[in-house]
Amino acid sequence: MNVLKPVKSVDDLLKAGLATAGDRAILDEIAARYAIALTPAMTRLIDRADPDDPIARQFVPDAAELIVAPEERADPIGDHAHSPVEGIVHRYPDRVLLKAVHVCPVYCRFCFRREMVGPQGLGTLDAAAMQAALDYIGGRPEIWEVILTGGDPLVLSPRRLRDIMEALAAIAHVKIVRFHTRVPVVDPEKIDAALIAALKASGKTVYVALHANHVRELTTEARAACGRLVDAGIAMVSQTVLLKGINDDPEVLAELMKAFVEIRVKPYYLHHPDLAPGTGHFRLTIEEGQRIVAALRGRISGLCQPTYILDIPGGHGKAVVSGSTVQATGDGCYSVSDYRGGEHSYPPA
């Protein structure tokens, strides 16, 4: 039996048949800037006979990544502007992001943190930085929710996860801990009893936000991994990015949202693609996204409806794209209201 290994380099892409030698120069140029990784689970899913395979488009580098539009930026949603200490992003009063690690099991080609993640990225918080981040959380009683993201926090060992959860358990004002992850889909065998036990802490309600963009990602193994989490009492919600050539079709999106509900994952956010460098080939216009989301209404149950949101560039928070917070101003531009009532141009001037 041929045992697949993780793909982590251009050489690995060529050996796996996911690229040809003629692509080598372009792939090397992309790899010098952005990390590459696919797990065996994702490599197996790719249909090599389909040049538009939606799984390959998400993970296999493309020459279009070398085209950077003027409005694109290295920190498209303004993490750095709201990072008071290393590893913390405090954008909203009652919740913080805790970025314990900047490594992922797979690297999405549309990632909004693509300048920060990977072997050449910001790395994993060391003990001193982690303690400083926890001290920041502990010293601010308004923080009700801690969201572990990165990178993918579930690449950490159960021991490391347990240490973080035990530290959060000691902070009485933190009530909710949320993990943002792709691991149940891209490495489902990692979701075992030891990892699940490590996610729990006394007095905390735990959520896992699962990132998946196409129903084919929800394999039998992925569905079983989600089942193990939910059966253990961990609530799950979904995150999906609306991506050109992958899920920009009401039927495709409806199939994914229904599948989430079937496996007890509540559809949560549908993200408009962020203005990350070299990701323009994935972005739809806001009008196109609004038409797709409108087409979901009446087509699928209310249980299956995600909230279509835009992260306002510059760190001003999220706006509901289907609501009155986003208004067209002409020439492909919009006025976007943030949660404080501020007005911003999109794309930024």
C-alpha positions in Angstrom: 0.0 0.0 0.0 1.3 3.5 -1.0 1.4 5.6 2.2 1.2 9.3 1.4 3.4 11.7 3.2 2.7 15.4 3.9 3.5 17.8 1.0 5.7 20.6 2.3 7.8 21.7 -0.6 7.9 22.2 -4.4 9.8 18.8 -4.6 6.9 17.2 -2.7 4.4 18.8 -5.1 6.2 17.3 -8.1 6.5 13.9 -6.5 2.8 13.8 -5.7 1.9 14.7 -9.3 0.3 18.0 -8.2 2.6 20.0 -10.5 5.0 19.5 -13.4 8.6 20.2 -13.9 7.7 23.1 -16.2 6.1 24.8 -13.3 9.3 24.6 -11.2 10.5 28.2 -11.6 7.2 29.8 -10.7 6.6 27.4 -7.8 10.0 28.2 -6.4 9.2 31.9 -6.5 5.9 31.4 -4.8 7.4 29.1 -2.1 10.1 31.7 -1.3 7.3 33.9 -0.1 4.4 31.8 1.0 4.3 28.4 2.8 3.2 25.2 1.1 1.6 22.2 2.9 -1.0 19.6 2.2 -1.9 16.7 4.5 -2.3 13.2 3.0 -6.1 13.5 3.6 -6.2 16.5 1.2 -3.8 15.1 -1.3 -6.0 12.0 -1.6 -9.0 14.2 -2.3 -7.6 16.0 -5.3 -8.9 14.9 -8.7 -5.8 15.3 -10.9 -7.9 14.9 -14.1 -9.9 18.1 -13.2 -7.9 21.3 -13.9 -10.5 23.2 -11.8 -10.6 20.8 -8.9 -11.9 22.8 -5.9 -9.6 21.0 -3.4 -6.5 21.6 -5.5 -7.4 25.3 -6.0 -7.4 25.7 -2.2 -3.9 24.2 -1.5 -1.8 23.9 -4.7 0.2 27.1 -5.5 -0.9 29.1 -8.6 1.1 31.6 -10.7 -1.7 34.1 -10.0 -0.3 34.4 -6.4 2.6 36.5 -7.8 0.1 39.2 -9.0 -0.4 41.7 -6.2 -3.1 44.3 -6.5 -2.6 47.9 -5.2 -5.4 47.5 -2.5 -3.9 44.3 -1.1 -1.9 44.4 2.1 0.2 42.1 4.3 -2.1 42.6 7.3 -5.5 42.9 5.6 -7.7 42.9 8.7 -5.4 44.9 11.0 -4.2 42.3 13.5 -1.0 44.3 14.3 -2.9 47.5 15.0 -4.8 45.7 17.8 -1.9 43.6 19.3 -1.0 45.0 22.7 1.3 42.1 23.5 2.7 39.3 21.4 0.1 36.7 20.6 -2.9 38.8 21.5 -5.3 40.6 19.2 -7.8 42.7 21.1 -10.2 44.2 18.6 -13.5 43.9 20.4 -14.0 44.8 24.1 -15.2 41.4 25.4 -13.0 39.0 23.4 -9.4 38.4 22.3 -7.6 36.3 19.8 -4.8 34.2 21.3 -2.4 33.3 18.5 -0.4 30.5 20.3 1.1 29.2 17.1 1.6 30.4 13.5 1.9 26.9 11.9 -0.8 25.0 10.0 -1.2 21.5 8.8 -2.2 22.9 5.4 -1.6 26.4 3.9 -4.6 27.8 2.1 -3.6 29.8 -0.9 -6.2 32.5 0.0 -5.1 32.8 3.7 -5.5 36.3 5.1 -2.5 35.7 7.4 -0.3 34.2 4.7 2.5 36.8 5.5 2.5 35.6 9.1 2.1 31.8 9.0 4.4 29.0 8.1 8.0 28.0 8.8 9.2 31.5 8.0 6.3 33.1 9.8 5.9 34.4 13.4 6.4 31.0 15.0 5.0 29.6 18.2 4.8 31.6 21.4 7.6 30.7 23.8 6.9 30.3 27.5 7.6 33.9 28.4 5.4 35.3 25.6 2.6 32.9 26.4 2.7 33.9 30.1 2.6 37.6 29.1 -0.4 36.9 26.8 -2.2 35.0 29.7 -1.4 37.8 32.1 -3.0 40.3 29.7 -6.2 38.2 29.6 -6.2 37.7 33.4 -5.7 41.4 34.0 -8.8 42.5 32.0 -12.1 41.4 33.5 -14.0 42.6 30.4 -12.6 39.6 28.4 -15.4 37.0 28.3 -14.2 34.9 25.4 -10.7 33.7 24.3 -10.4 32.6 20.6 -7.4 30.4 19.9 -6.3 30.8 16.3 -3.1 31.4 14.5 -2.0 29.3 12.6 -4.0 26.3 13.7 -4.1 25.7 17.4 -4.9 22.1 17.1 -1.4 21.4 15.6 -0.3 21.7 19.2 0.2 18.6 21.3 -2.5 17.6 23.8 0.0 18.5 26.6 0.4 22.1 25.2 -3.3 22.5 24.7 -4.0 21.2 28.2 -1.5 23.7 29.7 -3.2 26.6 27.9 -6.7 25.4 29.0 -5.6 24.9 32.6 -4.2 28.5 32.6 -7.5 29.8 31.2 -9.4 27.8 33.7 -7.8 29.9 36.5 -9.1 33.1 34.9 -12.7 33.4 36.3 -14.0 36.1 34.0 -13.2 34.0 30.9 -16.3 31.9 30.2 -15.9 30.9 26.6 -13.0 29.4 24.8 -13.2 28.9 21.0 -10.7 27.1 18.7 -10.5 28.0 15.0 -9.2 25.0 13.1 -9.1 23.0 9.9 -7.7 19.9 11.6 -10.9 17.8 11.8 -11.1 18.0 8.0 -7.4 18.0 6.9 -6.0 15.6 9.6 -9.1 13.9 11.2 -7.1 11.1 12.9 -5.5 13.8 15.1 -8.9 14.3 16.8 -8.5 11.5 19.3 -9.4 11.1 23.0 -6.3 12.8 24.3 -6.7 15.9 22.2 -10.5 16.1 23.0 -9.8 15.8 26.7 -7.2 18.6 26.4 -9.7 21.0 25.0 -11.9 20.9 28.1 -11.5 23.1 31.3 -13.5 23.5 34.4 -16.0 26.3 34.2 -15.4 27.0 30.5 -17.8 26.4 27.6 -15.7 25.2 24.6 -16.5 25.8 20.9 -14.7 24.5 17.9 -15.1 26.6 14.7 -14.4 24.3 11.7 -13.1 25.8 8.5 -14.2 24.1 5.4 -15.1 25.5 2.0 -16.4 22.6 -0.1 -18.6 19.6 0.7 -15.9 17.2 -0.6 -13.8 18.2 2.4 -16.3 16.6 4.7 -15.2 13.0 4.1 -16.3 10.0 6.1 -13.2 10.5 8.3 -13.8 14.2 8.8 -17.5 13.6 9.7 -16.4 11.0 12.3 -13.9 13.4 13.8 -16.5 16.1 14.2 -18.8 13.5 15.7 -16.2 12.7 18.3 -15.9 16.3 19.3 -19.7 16.9 19.5 -20.3 13.6 21.4 -17.8 14.8 23.9 -19.9 17.9 24.6 -18.0 20.4 22.5 -20.2 22.7 20.4 -19.2 23.2 16.8 -19.8 26.1 14.4 -18.5 26.6 10.8 -16.4 29.1 8.9 -16.3 29.2 5.2 -14.6 31.7 2.8 -16.6 32.5 -0.4 -14.1 31.7 -3.1 -14.3 32.1 -6.9 -14.0 28.8 -8.6 -14.5 26.8 -5.4 -17.9 27.5 -3.9 -19.3 30.6 -5.7 -22.5 28.9 -6.7 -25.7 28.7 -4.6 -26.0 24.9 -5.1 -22.5 24.2 -4.1 -22.7 26.4 -1.0 -26.1 25.0 -0.1 -24.8 21.4 -0.2 -21.9 22.4 2.1 -24.2 24.2 4.6 -26.6 21.3 4.7 -23.8 18.9 5.3 -22.6 21.0 8.2 -26.0 20.8 9.8 -26.2 17.0 9.2 -23.0 16.5 11.2 -24.1 18.9 14.0 -21.9 21.8 13.0 -23.9 25.1 13.0 -23.2 27.3 9.9 -21.7 30.5 11.4 -19.7 32.8 9.2 -19.3 33.0 5.4 -16.3 35.3 4.9 -15.9 37.7 1.9 -12.2 37.1 0.9 -9.8 39.5 2.5 -7.3 41.7 0.7 -4.3 39.5 1.2 -1.4 39.7 -1.3 -1.7 37.6 -4.3 -5.3 36.4 -3.7 -7.2 38.5 -6.2 -8.0 35.4 -8.3 -10.2 34.1 -5.5 -12.2 37.3 -4.9 -15.7 37.9 -6.1 -17.3 41.3 -6.0 -19.5 42.1 -3.1 -22.6 42.2 -5.4 -21.8 38.7 -6.7 -21.5 37.5 -3.1 -24.8 39.2 -2.1 -26.6 37.5 -5.0 -25.2 34.1 -4.0 -26.3 34.5 -0.4 -29.7 35.8 -1.4 -30.2 32.7 -3.5 -29.7 30.5 -0.4 -32.8 32.1 1.2 -35.8 29.7 0.7 -33.5 27.1 -0.9 -32.2 25.7 2.4 -33.4 25.6 6.0 -32.8 28.5 8.3 -30.6 26.2 10.3 -28.2 26.2 7.3 -27.9 29.9 6.7 -24.5 31.4 7.5 -23.9 35.1 8.1 -22.1 36.8 5.2 -19.4 39.1 6.6 -16.6 41.4 5.6 -13.6 42.1 7.8 -13.1 45.8 7.3 -9.5 46.5 6.3 -7.4 48.2 8.9 -8.8 46.4 11.9 -12.2 48.0 12.3 -14.1 44.7 12.8 -16.7 42.8 10.9 -19.7 44.1 8.9 -22.6 42.0 7.7 -22.4 42.2 3.9 -26.1 41.4 3.4 -27.2 44.2 5.7 -27.3 48.0 5.6 -23.7 48.3 6.9 -22.3 47.9 3.3 -23.5 50.4 0.7 -22.3 50.7 -2.9 -20.9 54.1 -3.8 -20.1 53.4 -7.4 -17.1 52.3 -9.5 -16.9 49.1 -7.5 -16.4 50.9 -4.2 -18.4 50.7 -1.0 -19.1 52.6 2.3 -18.8 50.2 5.2 -20.0 51.0 8.7 -18.1 49.4 11.6 -19.7 48.3 14.9 -18.8 51.7 16.5 -20.6 53.6 13.7 -17.4 54.6 11.9 -17.5 54.8 8.1 -14.8 53.3 5.9 -14.1 52.9 2.2 -13.8 49.5 0.7 -11.4 48.8 -1.0 -9.3 51.3 1.1 -8.3 54.4 -0.7 
